[in-house]
Structures are given as structure tokens and as C-alpha cells.
Amino acid sequence: MAEIKDPENTILVELKGGTVTIELMPDIAPGHCARMKELARAGTYDNVAFHRVIDGFMAQTGDVQNANMEKDYNPRMAGTGGSDLPDLKAEFSRIPHDRGTIGAARSQNPDSANSQFFINFKDNHFLNGQYTVYGRVISGMEHVDAITRGEPPANPDRMISVKVASDA
């Protein structure tokens, strides 16, 4: 496990294979980092499916409205919802979409990110400047690489639990 420098800005995502440790970037995208911590602390991300997983691209999750596999899971609607909180303003930066970075999923409107996010499987620099980067995997990327592929996957993997490291 990687050394956690700032437990208040580190997210621990429990997947079937083990823990993924994500270092948030509150100096780059304070709104997105605060939202992820708020939803993690509320338990809202627990049991949410990876509803869109494209080999060689990214794994997307975070639809807390339609993709909770323990409560009202709807594979046809997964990926269309968010939380009951307001959408976030884009926080674009010069941080590239490298392998392991966390990006805010959104619709065509740059200011429509809410609860969904994706983890890049590889460097996806064509996304630079178009999607907010607000964290990076610092350990456990092998567990991300093992997420079941599909749009949606027939038997999706889920985030078993999501916690802020300072609370764990």
C-alpha cells in the first residue's frame, strides 16, 4: 500500500480484488474533491456498479441514483443519474489524463459533473482540458485493471465501499 500523505484527501475504494488508494487534488479541483468526500462519507458510493468499462480506455462508476447494486439497480439506466446534490462547475487544469487519473464524468455541458467519475486505464490525452482531473490512483491499479469490461458489463463489478482515509 502506498504511503498516505494527506488522509483527509485520500479515498480508499474497496474492490473485489483489494483496495484502490486515490490521492485527491484539492488544490487543482476543490469542488470535485469536496463532492467525492461528501458522497463517500455519506456511504452513497458503496455498492455502486462500474457501468461502463472500455478496455484500453477507462472504467466509469459513481451513478448513485441508478447503479447501486443493493438498492434499485437498473442496468438500463445506470450511467444516466447522479446524486441529489447540484451539478459541479468544471475545474479544468493542465493535469493530463494519464493512466490512473480520476476524471469527472459529465454530459455535453462542461458544468454537468455530479457524482460519476472514471479511472483511466491508459494515458488518454485527447481528454485533456475537456474533463476535470481531480485525483490519481497511488496504489491498487492492478485491481482497477481487473474490473469486468462492458457497456454495461453483463456481471458488473462494484465499489464495495468508498471511504475517506482519515475516517477509516
Summary of the structure (lengths in Angstrom):
residues: 168
radius of gyration: 14.2
end to end distance: 14.5
largest distance: 39.4
contacts: 553
relative contact order: 0.29
helix: 15%
strand: 28%
